Amino acid sequence: MIANNLTPKEYLENLINNKQCYDLDNGKVALYHKDIEHMAAYFDVSVDVDIKTADGKIRFAICKAIAKVNSNNRVYASLGEAHPDNNGFEYFVAVAEKRAVDRAILKALQLHGDVLSFEELDLRNKSKKQTIKKTTEQPKNEKPKVKTITEEIEQKILSSKDKLSFSKNLGKYANFLEQLLKENPGCANELLEKIQVKQQEMEDK
């Protein structure tokens, strides 16, 4: 049973002590989606989620979640992606949604990076996924390069010739898009709008 007036880290320790988590080989833990949602309710964090792109034929989806800490009105955004390369579950849109929601909640509770969501794991390749590292984070002293990198990735995604290559490029750069959303939300949202337009063009062909 969860006591009252816990901090997010104390709540996390309670889950770990009660074995309500998935142990990773790198010493970290992954929390189950239902427990992350319970944490959101406990700490009065509300979440809105929106599907940014979804392709049933290729089984690819990107969702965006915005978590709001109602006590101080601070908001935290995150993307969630699902693609055959990183998802073994049948309901790929639901996986993308859960990943986005869990990431946003963990950010709002200042736990993102210390713990993962179980939805992040692709247990088809357990040994690889259990050693997840933040390979997409850009060092703070390299921020001036972000715009150039973004333009390059934008060109690669938007120059896709067909739906297959378009979806593959989205899957390839999904982690970068999430990091960009964190560091430069304005630029990220502008790029996401272009991606949506490109997707609509693909659907209309």
C-alpha positions as CSV (number, residue, x, y, z in Angstrom):
1,M,0.0,0.0,0.0
2,I,1.3,3.5,-0.9
3,A,1.5,6.0,1.9
4,N,0.4,9.6,1.7
5,N,2.7,12.6,1.0
6,L,5.5,10.7,-0.7
7,T,8.0,12.3,-3.1
8,P,8.2,10.7,-6.6
9,K,11.6,9.1,-5.6
10,E,10.1,7.7,-2.4
11,Y,7.1,6.4,-4.4
12,L,9.6,4.7,-6.8
13,E,11.5,3.2,-4.0
14,N,8.3,1.7,-2.6
15,L,7.6,0.1,-6.0
16,I,11.1,-1.3,-6.2
17,N,10.9,-2.7,-2.6
18,N,7.6,-4.4,-3.5
19,K,9.1,-5.9,-6.6
20,Q,6.6,-3.9,-8.8
21,C,9.2,-3.3,-11.5
22,Y,11.3,-5.0,-14.2
23,D,15.0,-5.2,-13.4
24,L,17.4,-4.3,-16.1
25,D,21.0,-5.5,-16.5
26,N,22.4,-2.0,-16.2
27,G,21.2,-1.6,-12.6
28,K,18.1,0.5,-13.5
29,V,14.5,-0.6,-13.5
30,A,11.5,-0.4,-15.8
31,L,8.1,0.5,-14.4
32,Y,4.9,-1.0,-15.7
33,H,2.4,1.3,-17.5
34,K,-0.3,0.8,-14.9
35,D,2.0,1.8,-12.1
36,I,3.2,4.9,-14.0
37,E,-0.5,5.9,-14.5
38,H,-1.1,5.4,-10.7
39,M,1.8,7.7,-10.0
40,A,0.3,10.3,-12.3
41,A,-2.9,10.1,-10.4
42,Y,-1.2,10.2,-7.0
43,F,0.9,13.3,-7.9
44,D,-2.0,15.0,-9.8
45,V,-0.4,14.8,-13.2
46,S,-2.8,15.0,-16.2
47,V,-1.9,13.8,-19.7
48,D,-3.2,14.5,-23.2
49,V,-2.0,12.3,-26.1
50,D,-2.3,12.8,-29.8
51,I,-1.5,10.5,-32.7
52,K,1.0,12.3,-35.0
53,T,1.3,9.6,-37.6
54,A,0.2,6.0,-38.1
55,D,0.5,3.6,-41.0
56,G,-1.3,0.3,-40.6
57,K,0.4,-1.3,-43.6
58,I,3.9,-0.9,-42.2
59,R,2.7,-1.0,-38.6
60,F,4.4,2.3,-37.6
61,A,3.1,5.1,-35.4
62,I,4.3,8.2,-33.5
63,C,2.2,9.7,-30.7
64,K,2.8,12.9,-28.7
65,A,1.9,13.2,-25.1
66,I,1.8,16.3,-22.9
67,A,1.9,15.8,-19.2
68,K,0.8,18.7,-16.9
69,V,1.6,19.0,-13.2
70,N,-1.6,20.6,-12.0
71,S,-0.1,21.9,-8.8
72,N,2.3,24.3,-10.7
73,N,0.9,24.1,-14.3
74,R,4.2,23.0,-15.7
75,V,4.0,20.9,-18.8
76,Y,6.3,18.2,-20.2
77,A,6.1,16.8,-23.7
78,S,7.4,13.6,-25.2
79,L,7.0,11.4,-28.3
80,G,6.4,7.7,-28.4
81,E,7.2,5.6,-31.4
82,A,6.4,2.0,-32.5
83,H,7.9,0.3,-35.5
84,P,8.6,-3.4,-36.3
85,D,12.3,-2.7,-35.6
86,N,11.5,-1.7,-32.0
87,N,8.2,-3.3,-31.2
88,G,7.1,-6.9,-31.0
89,F,3.5,-6.2,-29.9
90,E,0.5,-6.5,-32.2
91,Y,-1.2,-3.3,-31.3
92,F,1.5,-0.8,-32.4
93,V,-0.5,2.4,-32.0
94,A,-1.3,1.5,-28.4
95,V,2.4,0.8,-27.8
96,A,3.3,4.2,-29.2
97,E,0.7,5.9,-27.1
98,K,1.9,4.1,-23.9
99,R,5.5,5.0,-24.6
100,A,4.6,8.7,-25.1
101,V,2.4,8.8,-22.0
102,D,4.9,7.0,-19.8
103,R,7.8,9.2,-20.9
104,A,5.9,12.4,-20.4
105,I,4.8,11.4,-16.9
106,L,8.3,10.3,-15.9
107,K,9.6,13.7,-17.1
108,A,6.9,15.5,-15.1
109,L,7.9,13.6,-12.0
110,Q,11.7,14.2,-12.7
111,L,12.3,10.5,-13.0
112,H,13.0,10.2,-16.7
113,G,16.4,8.8,-17.3
114,D,16.6,7.2,-13.8
115,V,13.9,4.7,-14.7
116,L,12.3,3.4,-17.9
117,S,8.8,2.4,-18.9
118,F,8.3,-1.4,-19.5
119,E,6.7,-0.3,-22.8
120,E,10.2,0.8,-23.9
121,L,11.5,-2.8,-23.9
122,D,11.5,-5.0,-26.9
123,L,12.0,-8.4,-25.2
124,R,12.6,-10.1,-28.6
125,N,16.1,-8.8,-28.2
126,K,16.4,-8.7,-24.4
127,S,20.1,-8.4,-24.0
128,K,20.2,-5.4,-26.3
129,K,17.3,-3.6,-24.8
130,Q,18.4,-4.1,-21.2
131,T,21.5,-2.0,-21.8
132,I,19.7,1.1,-23.1
133,K,21.8,4.2,-23.1
134,K,21.0,7.8,-23.9
135,T,22.8,7.8,-27.2
136,T,20.7,10.6,-28.7
137,E,21.3,13.3,-26.1
138,Q,23.3,16.2,-27.5
139,P,26.0,17.7,-25.2
140,K,24.9,21.2,-24.0
141,N,28.0,22.8,-25.6
142,E,26.9,21.5,-29.0
143,K,23.4,23.1,-29.1
144,P,24.4,25.4,-32.0
145,K,24.6,22.3,-34.2
146,V,21.1,21.2,-33.6
147,K,19.5,23.3,-36.3
148,T,21.9,22.0,-39.0
149,I,21.3,18.4,-37.9
150,T,17.6,19.0,-37.9
151,E,17.7,20.4,-41.4
152,E,19.6,17.4,-42.6
153,I,17.1,14.9,-41.0
154,E,14.2,16.9,-42.2
155,Q,15.5,16.6,-45.8
156,K,15.9,12.9,-45.4
157,I,12.4,12.3,-44.1
158,L,10.6,14.7,-46.5
159,S,12.5,13.5,-49.5
160,S,11.2,10.0,-49.1
161,K,10.0,8.6,-52.4
162,D,7.3,6.2,-51.1
163,K,5.4,5.2,-47.9
164,L,7.9,2.5,-47.0
165,S,11.0,4.7,-47.1
166,F,9.0,7.5,-45.4
167,S,8.0,5.2,-42.5
168,K,11.5,3.7,-42.2
169,N,13.0,7.2,-42.0
170,L,10.5,8.2,-39.3
171,G,11.4,5.1,-37.3
172,K,15.1,5.7,-37.8
173,Y,15.0,9.3,-36.5
174,A,12.2,8.9,-33.8
175,N,14.6,9.2,-30.9
176,F,16.2,12.4,-32.4
177,L,12.7,13.9,-32.8
178,E,12.0,13.2,-29.1
179,Q,15.3,14.8,-28.0
180,L,14.6,17.8,-30.3
181,L,11.1,18.2,-28.8
182,K,12.8,18.4,-25.4
183,E,15.5,20.9,-26.3
184,N,13.7,23.0,-29.0
185,P,9.9,22.4,-28.9
186,G,9.2,25.1,-31.5
187,C,11.5,23.6,-34.0
188,A,10.3,20.1,-33.3
189,N,6.6,21.0,-33.7
190,E,7.3,22.8,-36.9
191,L,9.0,19.7,-38.2
192,L,6.2,17.4,-37.0
193,E,3.7,19.6,-39.0
194,K,5.8,19.1,-42.1
195,I,5.9,15.4,-41.5
196,Q,2.1,15.3,-41.2
197,V,1.7,17.2,-44.5
198,K,4.1,14.7,-46.1
199,Q,2.2,11.8,-44.7
200,Q,-1.1,13.2,-46.1
201,E,0.6,13.6,-49.5
202,M,1.6,9.9,-49.3
203,E,-2.0,8.9,-48.4
204,D,-3.4,10.9,-51.3
205,K,-1.3,9.2,-54.0
